[in-house]
Amino acid sequence: MKLVTRFELAAKNENELRGLLRQAFNELAKSAPHSHERRNALASFENIQSELASRPPCP
């Protein structure tokens, strides 16, 4: 998985972010321990979670 940065995530809506979160989770689950793919998936997962948390809740 390509590393997804906070800059890229800022332009996405909540539905897109949740889709990316699911994709990052699935990549994380199927990656080998200590692999480059796992590091990227984990960093992307954390970036997506941070972006979602930084947004105000929808009414």
Summary of the structure (lengths in Angstrom):
residues: 59
radius of gyration: 11.6
end to end distance: 32.8
largest distance: 40.4
contacts: 144
relative contact order: 0.23
helix: 68%
strand: 0%
